[in-house]
Amino acid sequence: MASSTTTHPPVLKQPVKLACVQFAPGPDKEANLARAAAKVREAAATGAKIVVLPECFNSPYGCDHFPSYAERLLPSPPSPEQSPSFRALAAMARDNGVYLIGGSIPELAVGAKDGNGDEDKTYYNTSLTFSPAGALLATYRKVHLFDISIPGKITFRESDVLSPGSSLAIVDLPDYGRVAVAICYDVRFPEMAMIAARRGCFALVYPGAFNLTTGPLHWQLLARARAVDNQVYVALCSPARDMSAGYHAWGHSLVVDPMAQVLVEAGEEEEVVVAELDGNKIEEARKGIPLRDQRRFDLYADVSR
Ligand SMILES: NC(=O)CC(=O)C(=O)O
């Protein structure tokens, strides 16, 4: 255990506005990219310097859709033909001078050919983060796939089509500090969030698409839980609800502060929500309730067994 006089460097260098862009992607990818670009412009006009898009912002969300919308991201940078979404995201970041956490897109990774000459195809749910100059800062592949079955309510098995990623994304935004990027179902795993906070992230950012069963019960609860566990900001960015789509997203994109207060929360329609993040709030929370110096790692070894 660290002593009560342990000093910690600030994790957020200067206050920054973060915006979550909640919009409803439809079946037309080009239209989704254009809509995302217009919404990022709207977000940047509020003064936001970190802008977040929703999970699967360039396609409808669903296992049937992943292969047909998937784009190749490797080798990086991909050509515009391989990934129109990569190119569009880089332009959105550069044109607006913002850090852009580009929601997620279905990714196709192509491996060696088999005996029949067919390529080995792997699909991921992947998030790309860009700098204000339009440079790729991080690629994150969803680690925990959304496989659930709640009888009479919802069954979803991302793993029928997708493969899980195998690394975390802790992204350095040079003007501000570090953020962790993860996707949707990942928010249910506190271990990941704790690692990110202990590595100095000031915010945990989750593009996500909860649904009408789990959304009302768990969406805000999980955001507030990850915030209070780790005394960091948490942002969850959802698609807007579209009842004509196959998957009904919960919406309610939100930003929570390090004391677990909801700073801003959308409804179910399209909306850009913006909150100011302030490093002093993190330090105040950690000074008042000094969890980081009180943890008993001597007793927690079992957690990864
Ligand atoms: N869509 C997800 O990945 C997760 C979700 O909807 C839930 O955890 O509930």
The ligand as an SDF file (V2000), in Angstrom:
LIG
                    3D

  9  8  0  0  0  0  0  0  0  0999 V2000
  -23.5910   -4.6210  -28.0390 N   0  0  0  0  0  0  0  0  0  0  0  0
  -22.6900   -4.9700  -27.1250 C   0  0  0  0  0  0  0  0  0  0  0  0
  -21.5400   -5.2320  -27.4390 O   0  0  0  0  0  0  0  0  0  0  0  0
  -23.0270   -5.0730  -25.6890 C   0  0  0  0  0  0  0  0  0  0  0  0
  -24.4080   -4.9850  -25.1810 C   0  0  0  0  0  0  0  0  0  0  0  0
  -25.3700   -4.6240  -25.8620 O   0  0  0  0  0  0  0  0  0  0  0  0
  -24.5600   -5.3500  -23.7650 C   0  0  0  0  0  0  0  0  0  0  0  0
  -23.5490   -5.6710  -23.1170 O   0  0  0  0  0  0  0  0  0  0  0  0
  -25.6760   -5.3710  -23.2480 O   0  0  0  0  0  0  0  0  0  0  0  0
  1  2  1  0
  2  3  2  0
  2  4  1  0
  4  5  1  0
  5  6  2  0
  5  7  1  0
  7  8  2  0
  7  9  1  0
M  END
$$$$
